[in-house]
Amino acid sequence: MAGSGRWVWTTFYEYQWDLNYANPEVFREMLEVMFHLVNQGVDVLRLDAVPFLWKRMGTNCQNQPEVFQLTQAFRALLRVVAPSVILKAEAIVPPDALLQYVGVKTTVGKQCELAYNNQLMVNLWSGLATRKATLSTQAAHHHAPRLLLGAAPINYVRNHDDIGWAMGDDDLAAIGEDPYLHRRFLNEFYTGRYPGSFACGDFFQYHPETGDARICGTTASLAGLEQALEQQDERAIDLAIRRILLLHSIIMVRGGIPLIYMGDELGLLNDDRYLQDPEKAGDSRWLHRPHMDWTKADQRHDPHSVPGRLFAGLLRLIRARKSCPILHNLALYQPMWTDNEHVLAFGRRRQHGSLLLLANFDENVQTVQGDLPRHAGIQGRVYNLLAESGSVIHADVDGRIVLEPYETCWLAGEE
């Protein structure tokens, strides 16, 4: 209830009042704000929580038809005033529903050009906790991405908000996981409560009665770096760095635009100083919104430091991505099963050739069948784009491809 004694609708927080787009004045005011931002030089406008724009009693107030009409109207008017500006949808919805925000049927080319690929993110974190690639592979087969001209997903490891376990219940059931128990396991694992967990995170909006919660924490802390540094365990530090680079390697190869969140390139850890600020203390998302640590930034060129190892590893991935035309967004995506549940595999195929990603989600050496490159369409001598001097792949005496702990390979062919 507002201070005037009238009721207002708030989806997220009491201080965040939802707008009533049934009033044309609201639409005009928001459009004016957009024009102001564009005049400041903004190229991309993010539509925050876009599924919730329109409210209708008796529904869950998400993905209502008017949401897509509003998006089309915003985009059409922006094209008149600033045709180079594009829209990014923050729509944390199931994959089939996500397509609506980049356009389906008659709305192709009339919705947002970009959208967050939330399912990829949560499936990757699930894979690190379970040491298995089965959920990511199952979801990729079940929800194979459809190519849409002029649109692309944003592939990210994390962002400024929480991690909510929005994986598909049908995908979890297909790999033998109970959806409720699996989400509960992930919550326990990434808050460090599960025995043997390497993660340091915290709950966000925990509901004791249902056990439902989301997770907060920087990439480095969730991937085990914070715990490893506290224990001064060099092997654990190395494994944490490998996990961070594995996640970023996968989003670099998956079709779309990879996003690196500020501080992940240096391994910034959780920052609990927000608890000392009364205005922030009740929102655990501030745990992973640290100030930039310029001391660590100065270490980024030191190959013996943690920031230096991470920074160099990310630069290596970026250079490899830039050098490979196969990784254009319009390359065909081919999810693949391997004979090893710990190893993720998918191919990218274009007129320039084919590429196969292999990613080991386990802290132990793993192997997969040696004919995977051929099934991915790779011709000629197979080499690894991420290896120094483009070395041939590492195989054992049985011809199986060998992957070191948390190693990723980008395999391509050379005639």
Protein Blocks (a to p, Z undefined) as FASTA:
>chain_A
ZZkopacddfkbmklccddfkbmklmmmmmmmmmmmmmnopabdcdehkllmpccehiao
iaifklmmmmmmmmmmmmmmmmmbccdddddddfklmmmmnogajlgoiacfbdcdfklm
mmmmmmmmnopaklmmmmmmmmgccddehiacdddfbdfbdcddfbcfklmmmnopafkl
mmmmmmmmmnopaghiabdcddehiafknopacdeddfklmnommmmmmnopaklmmmmm
mmmmmmmmmmmmpgcjddddehjlnopacdfklmmpmklmmmmklmmmcccdfklmmmmm
mmkbmklmmmmmmmmmmmmmmmmmklpmklccdddddfbfkbccdddddfkbccdddddf
bfbdcdddfklmmmnopahjdddfkbghhiacdddfkopacddehiacdddddZZ
